[in-house]
Amino acid sequence: MDFQLSDDQRALREGIAQLLAGRFGRDRMRAAHDGGGGVDRALWAELGAAGLFALRLPEAAGGVGLGLPESVLMFEELGRALLPGPLAATELAAGAVKGAARGEAVVAQTEAGQPVAHLADADALLVLAGDEAYVLAGGPLRRVLDGARPVRSADPGTPLWRPAALPAYAAEGEPVPGGGARLRREGALLTAAEQLGSAGRSLEEAVQHARDREQFGAPIGSFQAVKHLCAEMLVRTGTARAAVYAAAVTGDPAEIAGAKLLADEAAVRNARDCLQVQGGMGFTWEADVHLRLKRAWLRAGQWLAAADAEEELAAGLGRAEPVGAPRTHVTRHTPRLHAAE
């Protein structure tokens, strides 16, 4: 399999990276987190105009007509920028919620017993209930918000709310095509892509600090212990990237589960190692690494938590062909990342 990006995919990734660099630089990112992590509606609309949320909608429906691999590339850049907001839920519900595809509506997501991120900012709520999914908006959504209470969040960029029982509103919701299982898998993969972007940013920040910071007349990156930390961060990031990109091409549930596990580990452990490389400075509020670590902790429990991902991965391994069994070759057309034999 050849996972080199096509020219169009590179241009797509560079475009969203340039948009975020120009509109959501470090100062804007820190201000958003210091302000409680609310959704920036103007930037949300710009992301919609850039085609982020409509990326996978068919052209006949006003979308871009691309696939899951392209969405993964975009969400990797969003994870690098640490942009707050329910990005995956809005992208997944773009075809079911009016205005979501254009960035005019914010869609939060929840499952029974789970807190809701950015509920107060939401114009609609994507509810996953087993194999079913539905959207609440208008009056039902207002009743959910009225009955919800804020809960303390580890991540200053992600406000959390604990809603009352949601099944009572199921009859008032609009069903979402594809069902809860598909949306849960795709949400997990997009979240894994955000984790991958965060892991990559932690690696870059650690390497830059190791080059610039000197002790005993030499850059600390020349010390063996720091070299090992940076090397381990590189391996984690590369392994997670391979798994996330492969899962985006195949869409296999077990591969998505494995990608989520690897990306969660890379995001959390890379942030911790970056903090270690930065030393005393890394432990201060002014350093950005603690924000990535807290977001990584939170994302690890969203869409597909570790225990559920491990169950899905184990089930997938159980379905795998036994050694020596005749192999079935399937030719599939994929929207490039790009899968060429």
Steps between C-alpha positions, in 0.01 A plus 500: 500500500629846407394765753675792336265797474379617163561858389135584565518358850814699578333817374194427711708452814712807432190710442343420837840541671539848351145596599560391859842669515348827385180491704587286804860564591645449845367826648150424377526143627608612848224763512241237406613270780524779755147602401349158570534335160181627338445455128626788285202539265690713249779244469245219492335667200840537331564129548162433346577727205829314453300178462606327822156389613365428149812317388330159477157611386423425135534787257130474418428589864737798498799307632853445376455131422823373657550214744606401848876518423470867413302570817773330703763730348293806588434384856867429554567870441214598731660287772834672450335840544308389812183660365211468750151393402304184406668468160439128438131514594437799275672331206310175553163675528561743212247325279233482769515842670410814308796737475757257644667438164559875456625551855184688597399242762694328778412137575594341834497125563408271786420146605304387801694557821766715334554874552444729203779726378399853389130442567438870570645589157301238310224562247432125484592189695605173335388216727646152454284226645637155423459442126276802462574871475278803500527877516332728752446867418261781588272435797634152589855634503402791723340258746820294506701814575253615767534166677879481468758611753859605433772266624868569557711424197869406507540690173453879522414499128211254530208597726296195606133461592317210662153469339192339644381168354507529121285205389185694592573732207567225245150519354551871431834455324570463130665168404845527344573271201770242559420432864695531820759228430631665184501847649677376812775339291548802277495735798766286666719518190466877466583535870801272450613734223479794741704301752755429228533871424547575868768231532686642202491851642635378836785326318590815305489717811721260695759475220510878458554551872769231506685685225469845654550431870860468616647353816873458579582676174309260273142464369302266725408305186856365500436321832410133470195512728343783295586325174317189619189698595485670161564172316217329686267790415593467133429125498163546671396770255608302194326184620178685577510680164534172310207349693274805462569538128447128437171500692385801298553302180346170611230623737534170683356514856791310654757719325319812616502367856873429478567843351309669782698311764834586340410864439374545857824355634712716270317821594513440876853360526650748254355788699645354819841449341492848350435636847795298628732634228396855581575445867396767747365727226271224381326489837389863482156620387663708226627189320253353250581136563265465797210606275579224252535247781162590650328496160659162425369357827152621417501379138618156613161450664293632211327302221691178570662469842789259556295213644251507211780537243678198647178294478449606137861420414480159668180420312665601175798276568257217571342552158838497323581216261693216668858434393505283187141579399436592136520878460225696335629790294268797482563793270357815650489852364615741767505879502881502513732535783589328251451128514686353205627144499 
